[in-house]
Amino acid sequence: MNKDYDLVVIGAGIHGAGIAQAAAARGHAVLVLEQRGIAAGTSSRSSKLIHGGLRYLEQFDLRLVRECLRERELLLRIAPRLVHLTPFYIPVYAHTRRRPWQVRAGLSLYALLGGLKAHACFQMLPRRRWDKLQGLRSEGLQAVFRYWDAQTDDAALTRAVMASAQTLGAELCMPAMFDHAVPGATGCDIVFTHAGVARSVWARVLVNAAGPWVARVAARIKSLPPQPPAELVQGTHIVLDRRIVTSIFYVEAPRDGRAIFIMPWHNGTTLVGTTETPYGGDDPARVKPLPEEQQYLLEVVRRYFPQAQANISASFAGLRVLPGGESRVFRRSREIIFTADRPQQARVLSVYGGKLTSYRADAQQALRRLTDALPVRWPIADTRKLPLNPI
Ligand SMILES: Cc1cc2nc3c(=O)[nH]c(=O)nc-3n(C[C@H](O)[C@H](O)[C@H](O)COP(=O)(O)OP(=O)(O)OC[C@H]3O[C@@H](n4cnc5c(N)ncnc54)[C@H](O)[C@@H]3O)c2cc1C
């Protein structure tokens, strides 16, 4: 391990790995510190979708949707063994809040933002094909739409991005717990613990990509300006012991109209999620599914697939970092937020929120914020062209 780096990144989730890869591709000397394991935080507890996020259209988050759809195309190209297109079905019932014309309008806009590629097109299924929909409740069914989006294995994707960063020369120190940092005139002194021993390194820039730990880490960096108000919101998924669907169903929770995905998953199981419950705990590592969240998700399955004989075999919860505010968490922006310790020549950059899907574009944005703080190096690769393979 060197003593001096261009960047030290805290966290080997998708954002830390993505920023390490982008920085190493630009020829920078990079060290990543990870306390537990690659993708040990939120990046192994997502809904595992590489998508534009149809529902963000309801918040008019068009920029986010367009960027995510662009990144989806790119990932389908550079990571074909990790990211694959799959059909999504949206059933519309007499009782559901979104009417067929609204779904049609949303999917039309989604297709437009997706560049009208062949797989950006959607279809309203003819009635004669409804009985092929794997036991989907037919009572009150008014329309079924089919469109295309992509699914991944979030932890595998994160490992692949981290491996790519390492191939480009980035170093990973794990388990390594960041302890504190002291910004100076031209960089930061950083102290962490590795194998029970305190170590220190220096970097021009420290990137705080600690996911739900971001505020805790920020509090251990000396003299940082006030950080943006952020809230931790937990999202639970349940795993059913049988595969009740072979395509993804995108349904409305009967209780509150929230969008829920019912997805085929590994080893003949089904993944169902997610919830949005304000997190009241004080340690992100201890987040766990609540019984009422599991019940809520099971109710959704029973409502739409009444004959499915399946039980919960596992469950997991992850934490979103969302901007603080009065509005319902469902309505808050999913845009990533970067905060720097000073407007020019930042020494510390913190990452709040973001999407798995847009990690690569977000990493480019992070580096643009740091251009004047980092030395000019000879680029060695372009992340738009680097293949990503399962490890
Ligand atoms: C329920 C849920 C579903 C989601 N579904 C999707 C989806 O389908 N598609 C999509 O695009 N996005 C989705 N997202 C968003 C996406 O999963 C997250 O934005 C992304 O995984 C966050 O990655 P991260 O790298 O910022 O954080 P994390 O993955 O949490 O990584 C942070 C890392 O920092 C490490 N760390 C923390 N403190 C320290 C320290 N002191 N020293 C060293 N290391 C430290 C942690 O161990 C951790 O590994 C979802 C999010 C949630 C919560």
The ligand as a MOL file (V3000), in Angstrom:
LIG
                    3D

  0  0  0     0  0            999 V3000
M  V30 BEGIN CTAB
M  V30 COUNTS 53 58 0 0 0
M  V30 BEGIN ATOM
M  V30 1 C -34.7930 -1.2630 -1.0930 0
M  V30 2 C -33.9950 -0.6260 -2.1870 0
M  V30 3 C -34.2320 -1.0010 -3.5110 0
M  V30 4 C -33.4950 -0.4110 -4.5320 0
M  V30 5 N -33.6970 -0.8520 -5.8120 0
M  V30 6 C -32.9810 -0.3180 -6.8200 0
M  V30 7 C -33.1330 -0.8310 -8.1340 0
M  V30 8 O -33.8650 -1.7890 -8.3860 0
M  V30 9 N -32.4130 -0.2410 -9.1310 0
M  V30 10 C -31.5790 0.8190 -8.8870 0
M  V30 11 O -31.0030 1.3280 -9.8500 0
M  V30 12 N -31.3640 1.2810 -7.6280 0
M  V30 13 C -32.0420 0.7410 -6.5930 0
M  V30 14 N -31.8330 1.1700 -5.3130 0
M  V30 15 C -30.8060 2.1850 -5.0490 0
M  V30 16 C -29.3950 1.5310 -4.9760 0
M  V30 17 O -29.4730 0.2360 -4.4680 0
M  V30 18 C -28.4840 2.3720 -4.0980 0
M  V30 19 O -28.4720 3.7040 -4.5540 0
M  V30 20 C -27.0360 1.8980 -4.1150 0
M  V30 21 O -26.9420 0.5120 -3.9010 0
M  V30 22 C -26.2620 2.6350 -3.0260 0
M  V30 23 O -24.9260 2.2760 -3.1520 0
M  V30 24 P -23.7960 2.9950 -2.2940 0
M  V30 25 O -22.5010 2.5610 -2.8480 0
M  V30 26 O -24.0680 4.4610 -2.2300 0
M  V30 27 O -24.0340 2.4710 -0.8010 0
M  V30 28 P -23.7220 1.0290 -0.1750 0
M  V30 29 O -23.9560 -0.0540 -1.1280 0
M  V30 30 O -24.4640 0.9710 1.1190 0
M  V30 31 O -22.1600 1.0640 0.0910 0
M  V30 32 C -21.5870 1.8090 1.1480 0
M  V30 33 C -20.3890 1.0060 1.6460 0
M  V30 34 O -19.6450 1.8220 2.5610 0
M  V30 35 C -19.0850 0.9800 3.5410 0
M  V30 36 N -18.7370 1.8050 4.7200 0
M  V30 37 C -19.5840 2.5290 5.4790 0
M  V30 38 N -18.9130 3.1290 6.4820 0
M  V30 39 C -17.5890 2.7780 6.3500 0
M  V30 40 C -16.3960 3.0690 7.0910 0
M  V30 41 N -16.4200 3.8350 8.1940 0
M  V30 42 N -15.2230 2.5350 6.6560 0
M  V30 43 C -15.1840 1.7420 5.5520 0
M  V30 44 N -16.2970 1.4240 4.8320 0
M  V30 45 C -17.4710 1.9290 5.2230 0
M  V30 46 C -20.2190 -0.0120 3.8180 0
M  V30 47 O -19.7440 -1.1970 4.4270 0
M  V30 48 C -20.7840 -0.2430 2.4180 0
M  V30 49 O -20.2190 -1.3840 1.7920 0
M  V30 50 C -32.5380 0.5920 -4.2440 0
M  V30 51 C -32.2940 0.9660 -2.9170 0
M  V30 52 C -33.0060 0.3580 -1.8980 0
M  V30 53 C -32.7290 0.7230 -0.4750 0
M  V30 END ATOM
M  V30 BEGIN BOND
M  V30 1 1 1 2
M  V30 2 1 2 3
M  V30 3 2 2 52
M  V30 4 2 3 4
M  V30 5 1 4 5
M  V30 6 1 4 50
M  V30 7 2 5 6
M  V30 8 1 6 7
M  V30 9 1 6 13
M  V30 10 2 7 8
M  V30 11 1 7 9
M  V30 12 1 9 10
M  V30 13 2 10 11
M  V30 14 1 10 12
M  V30 15 2 12 13
M  V30 16 1 13 14
M  V30 17 1 14 15
M  V30 18 1 14 50
M  V30 19 1 15 16
M  V30 20 1 16 17
M  V30 21 1 16 18
M  V30 22 1 18 19
M  V30 23 1 18 20
M  V30 24 1 20 21
M  V30 25 1 20 22
M  V30 26 1 22 23
M  V30 27 1 23 24
M  V30 28 2 24 25
M  V30 29 1 24 26
M  V30 30 1 24 27
M  V30 31 1 27 28
M  V30 32 2 28 29
M  V30 33 1 28 30
M  V30 34 1 28 31
M  V30 35 1 31 32
M  V30 36 1 32 33
M  V30 37 1 33 34
M  V30 38 1 33 48
M  V30 39 1 34 35
M  V30 40 1 35 36
M  V30 41 1 35 46
M  V30 42 1 36 37
M  V30 43 1 36 45
M  V30 44 2 37 38
M  V30 45 1 38 39
M  V30 46 1 39 40
M  V30 47 2 39 45
M  V30 48 1 40 41
M  V30 49 2 40 42
M  V30 50 1 42 43
M  V30 51 2 43 44
M  V30 52 1 44 45
M  V30 53 1 46 47
M  V30 54 1 46 48
M  V30 55 1 48 49
M  V30 56 2 50 51
M  V30 57 1 51 52
M  V30 58 1 52 53
M  V30 END BOND
M  V30 END CTAB
M  END
